[in-house]
């Protein structure tokens, strides 16, 4: 898992983890009781919240990290794939509202250090 920052137009929205490996992508946020940052799941088109302890904000991103769709995902639910999605952004519910995240926003992951 690579750590860094999630940015929009050069502005830091949150600390972020990039789940590069197969196991990190499959585990996602399962097992955590809270999460203050953002988790980027590359090469992922659909997610679930089975065994999650809190609801999620989920954004579907295209190959350029442009937000295609967002959804609030309660615990024990499945978010179906979105056309053209190549990555998923996950955070705790309410984060997207705090960040002002909107459809069409172009995001960037910048590695720490």
PyMOL commands that set and color helices and strands:
alter all, ss='L'
color gray80, all
select helices_A, chain A and resi 22-27+95-99
alter helices_A, ss='H'
color red, helices_A
select strands_A, chain A and resi 2-8+11-18+38-42+47-48+56-61+67-73+78-79+87-92+107-111
alter strands_A, ss='S'
color yellow, strands_A
deselect
rebuild
show_as cartoon
